[in-house]
Amino acid sequence: MESNSFHYFFSSFLVYKNKFYWLLDSISLPSIAIFHFQVSNPMVADLKHKTNISFAGTFASSAFAASFAELCTIPLDTAKVRLQLQKKAIGQDGLALPKYKGMLGSVATIAREEGFFALWKGIVPGLHRQCLYGGLRIGLYEPVKSFYVGNDFVGDVPLSKKILAALTTGALGITIANPTDLVKVRLQAQGKMPPGVQKPYSGALNAYSTIFRQEGLGALWTGLGPNIARNAIINAAELASYDQVKQTILKIEGFTDNVYTHILSGLGAGFFAVCIGSPVDVVKSRMMGDKTYKNTVDCFIKTLKNDGPLAFYKGFIPNFGRLGSWNVIMFLTLEQAKKLFIKEA
């Protein structure tokens, strides 16, 4: 069912691309400059050769690229979530006995105990999240960046403005998409329940309705504080670093705007995102996957007290494997998908 959902999304993207483009592009707003802007390539502006791309095209290509990257890398995300939720277990000899050990070990354990397709738990809300959050945070990055520097700005955009733009779009996007993130984490976390225990959610739609019915509408925004912090920071690390790294690479003699440049820039974006965002990512995952924490501060203090400071970098390797590969796949796909919507000026 989950693979059919993505197949349906992929087919819809190809078949209805022109209709979707026309629908959003026909929106008339006073601030139309924000929704229709000029770029030469998706992330780095070349003032000598400009092309037009609407917000419709940017949103659609961003949502598709983010969803495709999610489908490819969610097994690593599932391993990362399990490692972050894992607490110290003490054996009879007083030694800690962690169930999940490292990225590959966690993947193997999940596949062995729960089945291979358990690695794709949460893929449906994951695709929901990427269609909405990915489309907004990536699609709004260029127009928001242009807004901060001004339409008449000439030259390389300062790094501070890139960071500010990415912080803004990351915070805005996840505020809207938080319920999808919550459901994704809940579905991934329930796999660690003991055998024989009835799982609370049978699927994504059931999770949305169950949380709403049992915990209230506001519960769908559980963990919003750390989630805004996490996603704003990681979005800034990803988009601003990709933008900056790519801009720097293209100034080096012999480098051109090709696949190799995109891969290097994507890896750089993933590395910076993990280094900067791991602590808030751990707090976010624990708050969404464990109801015992009262708030963000309580979760931070208890994690520090019970598991030590290194707990905030639990799952660092799978997190980098996840975000590094995710960024490479996403940006490679994005650069190609945007070509479907770019119009030469």
N, C-alpha and C positions, 0 to 999 in steps of 0.2 A: 504493500500500500504506500509505504514511504517513497520507494523508488518511482512508483506511478505518479506520485505528487510532483516529483521533480521533473519527470518526463512531460507531465502536463504543463508545468511552468515553462520548460524549455520550448515546447511546441508553441505555446501561446506567445512567447516572446518573439518567435520568428514570424508567426502568421499575422499577429496583430500589432506588430511594431509600428507600421505606418498609421494605423488607427489611433494607437496610444499616443504617438508623436503628435498627431493632429489635435487630439483632445486636449492635452496639456498645453500645447503650443498656442491654442486658441484662447487661453485664459488671458483676460485683459485686466491689469492692475496698474495703479498709479506708479508703483515702483517697478515697472516692466524691465528696467535695466538689470534688476537682480535676477530675473528669470530668463533673460536673453543676453548673452555676453559673448565676448570674443576670446578665443584661445587658438594657439597654433597646434599644440598637442595637449593631451589631457592634463598634464600637471605643470609644464614649464612653458611660459609664454615666449614667443619669438616675435618681436615687434616688427620684423621686416616682412613677415608673411602670416597674415591673420586669417582665421577661418571662423565661421559662425557655428555655434551649437546652442540650442535652446536648453532650458532647464528640463524640458520633457525628455530630450535625448540623453542628457547627462544622468537624470534620475533612472531611466530605464536601463541604460548600460551599466550604471553603478550597481543597481539592484541585481541584475543578471550576473555580473562578475562576482559580487559578494556571495550570492547564492551558490554559484558553481564552486567557489573556493571552500564554502562551508561543507558542501557535499563531499568534497575530496578529503577534507582534513578533520571531520568531526570525530573519527575514532581517537585521534590524539587529544582532542578536547575532552572526550569522555574520560580518558586516562588521567588527564590533568585535573579534572574535577574530583575524581576519586582520591587522588593523591592529596589534594588540598583539604578534602573533608576528613581524611584519615587522621584519627587521633591516636595517641600513644596507647598501645595495648601491652599489658604487663603479664608475662608468663610466670610459672611457678618458681623459676629461678631468679625472678626479679628483673629479667631482661626484657626490653621492648621487642614485641613481635609484630612488626607491621605486615599487613596482609599484602599491600601493594608495594612493589619495589622497582622503582625506575619506570621509564616510559615503556620500553618493550616488555618488561615484566608485568606491568599493569595491563597492557593490551592482551598479553597471553593469558593472564589470570581471568580477565573478564570473558574472553572468548571461550576458555576452557570451562568455566563454571556456569556461564549464562548463555553461551552460544555466540557464534560469530556475529550475527546481526545485532546483538546487544551493544556492539560498539557504535552503532548508528542510532542509539536511543536518543531521543530529543531532536532528531533531524527535521521533523515537521515543524515544531515551533522554531527550530534553528533557521529554517527557510523563511518562516513568517518574519522572524527577526531581521534577517538579512535583506529581505525585500523592502521592509519598512525602514529599519535603522541604517542599513548599508546605503540604500538609495538616498536618504536624507543627508547623512554625514558626509558622504563622498560627493553627492550631487550638488550640495550647497557650498562646498569648500571654495571653489573658484569664484562664484559670485560674491560670497561673503568676504573673501580675500580682496577682491576688487573694490568692495564697498569700504573696507578699512583703509586702503591706500588711495582711493579716489580714482574715478574713471580716466582722469588726465595724467595718471602716473606713468612715467617713462623709466625704464631700466629694470634691474633685478629687484624683486620685492624683498624687503628686509626679513630676516628669519623671524624676528619678533612678531611681525604681522602674520606670517604663516602660522606660527604657533597660536596666536590669538584667534585666527579664523578657525583653525582645527579644534581648539578648545570650545569655541562657540557652537560649531555644528555637532560635535560629539555630545555636548550637554543637551542640546535641543533634541537631537535624534533619539537618545536613550530615554529622555523624559517621556516621549511618546511611545516608545517601543518596550518599556520596562516589563509589561506583562508577558511578552513573548520570551524575554530572558529568564524570568522567574519560572515559567512552565518548563523551559528547556532544562534548567538546572534541577528542578524537582524530578523530572523524568529520568535524568542521568543519575541522580542521587538514590532513587528508590531501588536501583539494582543492587545496592549493597545491603539490602535488608536480608535477614536470615531466611533460609529455605522454609517454605510452609507458611510464612507470614503473608497475609493478603496485602497486596500492593494497593495504595490508595487511588492510583490513577491508571486507567486502562489505555489512555492515549492523550494526545494534545488537547483535543476539544473537550474531552471529559475532565481534564485537569483544569482548564479555564473555568468550566461550569462548577466543578466541585469546590475550587478555591473561592469563587464568587459566592456560592451558596452557603458554605460552611464558615468562611472567614470574613466575608464582606468584600465590597468593591475595592476598598482601600488596600486590602491584602495583596491585590495584584501589583501594587507598587511597593511591596516589601523590599527593603534593601535599596531603595531609590537613591538615598544619600551616597553610600559607597559606590553604587553603580554609576551615578553621574560623575563622581570623582574618577573612578576607574576608566570609564569610557571616554571622558573628556581628555584625560591624561594620555591614554593609549592612542586615541585618535590624533592628538597633537604629535605624539611620538611617531606614529605611522605616516600620516599625510605630510606633516612638515618636514620630517627627515627624508621621506621619499622625494619630495619636491626639491629639498636642498641637495641631497646626494646626487640626484639626477642632474640638477643644474651644474654642480661641480664637475661631475664626470664629463658632461658634454663640452666643458671648456678645455678638457685635456685633448691634446692632439692625437688623432687616430680613433677617437671614440665618436660614435654617431648614435642617433636615436633608434636603437634596434633592440632585439631580444636580450642580448648580453647586458646592455645598459639597464634594461628593465629588471633583469634577475639580480644584478648587484644592488640596485636601488631598493628592490623589494626585500632582500636579505638585510640590508642596513636598517630599513624601516622596522622589520620584525625584531631585530636585536635591541634597538633602542626602546621599542614598545615593551618588551619583556623586562628589561633592566629597570625601567621607570615604573611600570605598572604592576609588577608582581605583588607587592604588599597589599594594595587596594583590591587586587583581583582575588587574593586569598580571603580577605575580609568579606568581599561580596559573595563569593561562593559559599562560605560558611554560614552567612546570614540567611541566604536563600535556601540552603540545603538543610539547615538545622534550626528549629524553632526555639531553642533554649536561650538564644541571645536576645537581650532586651533592646539593644540599639547598637549603632556602629562602634561607639566608644567601648561598650561592654564587651563586644566581640573582640576588639583589638586588645584590650587588657587581658581578657581570659586566654586568648591565643598566646600572647606574650608570656603570661605567667605559667600556663600549663605546658606549653610546647617549646618555649624559647624563641629568640629572635629569628633563628633560621627557618622557623615555621612559615614566615612570610615569603620565603622563597622555595617553599615546597612545590615540587612539580616544575622547577625552573627549566630542566632539560626538555620535558614534554611540552612545556609552554612555549619554549623557543622553537622546538620542532614544529609545533602547531602554528604559531604566529609567523615564523620564518617562511614555512611552506605556504601558509595561507596568503601572506602578502605577495609572494612571488606569483602564485596562481592568480590571485585577484587582480594585481596590477597588469600582468601579462594579458589577461582576459579583457580588462577594462580598456587598455590601450587599443586592442583590436575592435572591441564592441563599439567604441565611440566613433570609429571610422564609418559606421553605418549611418550616423546622424550628422556628421560634419558636412557643412556646406562651404565651399570655397567663397571667400569674399571678393 
